[in-house]
Structures are given as structure tokens and as C-alpha cells.
């Protein structure tokens, strides 16, 4: 089953403020839907967003190594661990 994330979990995964995560979802930078009053995004879409940003930043269009982990804690915080990429 595909893991879904709330706005708070998206913010935790991106290590940003909830308002920033909400802006990204509203701008459709990360695909998401609003169910009732809550935003819901797929875990793999958040990871894909981070990969796109790394590809854009490196200018190579290629990520050599990218380790991503969403860690479940008591409050279900998600954390993107680290990324290493090639320098042109």
C-alpha cells in the first residue's frame, strides 16, 4: 500500500515550515489532494520533488546517489536523511 503524508509530515520530510509545504502543495510543485480540510500527498511524490530539486541544482540532470528514508517516530515525523550527488 502506498504511504500517504499529511501537510505536517511533508514539512518534516522537507525540513521546512508547514506554511512552506502548504505553498508547495497549492502551487502543485508536489502533487496532492485536499480531503476535507486536510492535504494528503504520496510519499514517493515528496521524494520525487526532492530528486528534481537536486537534479536542477547540480545541472547534470543525474543523481549519482540519493538515500531517502521516511522514519516513523511516535509522532510520525518524516525525515529525508541525506543526498550525495556528482559535481560536474
N, C-alpha and C positions, 0 to 999 in steps of 0.2 A: 504494500500500500504506500502511496506517495505521502510524504510528510508535509503537512501544512504549517505555516508560521503566522502568528499574529503580528500586528504592527510593532509591538514591543520586542518580539523575538527577532524580527527583521532588523530593527535598530540595534539590538545586542549583537547580532551576527556581523553587521557592518561597523560596529563600534561607533555609532553616531547617535545623535539625539532623535527621539521619537518624531519630532517635527520634520527633521530632515528625511527620515524614512517615509513619512507620510507624503512629503513633497515628491519623492521619487515614485511612489505608487500612483499618486494623482497624475503625474506627468507621463505615466506609462513607461518609465525607464525600466521598471521591474513589473512584469505582468502580475496583476492581482485583481481580485473582485471584492466587492463590498457585499457582505451577507448580513443583513440587518444593519446594525451600526458599526460592525467590525470589518476591518480589512483582513483578507486572507491571501497569502502568497504561497507558492510552492517553493520548497527548499532548493530544488535544482534551479529554479529561476533566479534566486538570490545568488547562488554560486555562479551561474552563467553571467550575471551582471558584473560580478567582481572580475571574472575572467576577461570580459570585454574591456573593462576599465584598465586592466593590466596590459592587455594587447595594445590598447590605444596609447598607453603611457610609454611602452617600450618602442613603439614604432615598427617593430618587426612583424607584428601580426601573429606571433608564435610564442606560446608559453612553453618553456622547456620543462619546468617542474612546477606544479601547483598542488600543494597539500591543503585540503579543506576539511574541516571537521566541525560539525554542529554537535555540541556536547550538551546532554541533558543533565541539568542540576535540579535541585529541589524546586527552584522557581522557574525551571525550563528555559534558562538563558541559553542562547545560541552564540557560539564564538567561532569566528573564522580564524584558524590558527596562524598560518603564515604562507607566504608565496615567494618563490625564488624564480627569477626569470633571466633570460640571456640578455646581455648587453651587446648592442650592435658594434 
